């Protein structure tokens, strides 16, 4: 059982794979496409970390759009929506979440953070 108060959407080791120094260390041999993808992923997790920190300071948790029903997401859309890149997250209180949303969030955390 995952403790939802203490969970994070960010992989533990994303900072150890910081690609910013690659251009300095290997200026002639860096594959630009691979570097751009690594930078995009790193910047995404960096932005997500900031958004998650701000949400926790306000007493919320970030819930991915995939974990919510579209009608319920529409209700929270204007006030609590955080969009990072192409993905949307919603700031929710744990007490406001339904059982289905909690189950979907637990499945999301198990499936998406293990491979990252």
C-alpha positions in Angstrom: 0.0 0.0 0.0 1.4 3.3 -1.0 1.3 6.2 1.4 -0.4 8.9 -0.7 0.7 11.7 1.6 4.4 10.9 0.9 4.3 9.8 -2.7 6.1 11.5 -5.5 5.6 11.4 -9.3 9.3 12.0 -9.9 11.8 9.1 -10.3 14.5 9.0 -7.6 17.4 9.0 -10.0 16.4 11.6 -12.5 19.0 14.1 -11.2 21.9 11.6 -11.6 21.2 11.5 -15.3 21.6 15.3 -15.8 22.5 15.7 -19.5 23.5 19.4 -19.3 27.2 18.6 -19.0 27.3 16.4 -22.0 27.8 19.2 -24.5 30.8 20.5 -22.5 32.4 17.1 -22.1 31.7 15.8 -25.6 31.3 18.8 -27.9 32.0 16.9 -31.2 30.5 13.5 -30.5 27.1 14.2 -29.0 24.1 13.0 -31.0 21.9 16.1 -31.1 18.6 14.2 -31.3 19.4 12.0 -28.3 20.7 15.0 -26.4 17.5 16.9 -27.1 15.3 14.0 -25.9 17.4 13.7 -22.7 17.1 17.4 -22.0 13.4 17.4 -22.6 12.9 14.5 -20.1 15.2 16.2 -17.6 13.4 19.6 -17.9 10.0 17.9 -17.6 10.9 16.2 -14.3 12.5 19.4 -13.0 9.3 21.3 -13.7 7.2 18.5 -12.2 9.3 18.6 -9.1 8.7 22.3 -8.6 5.0 21.9 -9.2 4.8 19.0 -6.8 6.6 21.0 -4.1 4.3 24.0 -4.5 1.2 21.7 -4.4 2.4 20.0 -1.2 3.1 23.4 0.4 -0.6 24.2 -0.2 -1.8 20.9 1.2 -2.5 19.2 -2.2 -1.1 16.3 -4.1 -0.6 16.2 -7.9 -2.8 13.7 -9.6 -2.2 12.9 -13.3 -5.1 13.4 -15.7 -5.0 9.7 -16.6 -6.2 8.9 -13.0 -9.3 11.0 -13.2 -12.7 10.7 -14.9 -12.9 13.3 -17.7 -16.1 15.0 -16.2 -14.5 15.3 -12.8 -11.3 16.7 -14.4 -13.4 19.2 -16.2 -14.8 20.4 -12.8 -11.3 21.1 -11.4 -9.9 22.3 -14.8 -9.6 26.0 -14.2 -8.7 26.3 -10.6 -6.4 23.3 -9.9 -5.0 22.3 -13.3 -1.2 22.3 -13.8 0.0 21.6 -17.3 3.6 20.6 -17.8 4.6 19.9 -21.4 1.8 17.9 -22.9 0.6 16.3 -19.6 -2.0 17.7 -17.2 -2.0 17.3 -13.5 -4.6 18.3 -10.9 -4.0 19.6 -7.4 -6.3 17.5 -5.2 -6.7 16.9 -1.5 -6.4 13.3 -0.5 -9.8 13.5 1.3 -11.4 14.7 -1.9 -10.2 11.8 -4.0 -12.6 9.0 -4.8 -11.7 5.3 -4.3 -11.3 4.8 -8.0 -9.0 7.8 -8.3 -6.8 6.4 -5.5 -6.7 3.0 -7.1 -5.8 4.5 -10.5 -3.1 6.6 -8.8 -1.6 3.6 -7.0 -1.5 1.7 -10.3 0.0 4.7 -12.1 2.8 5.0 -9.5 3.6 1.3 -9.6 3.7 1.1 -13.4 5.3 4.5 -14.3 7.9 5.0 -11.7 9.5 1.5 -11.7 10.7 1.8 -15.3 12.0 5.4 -14.9 
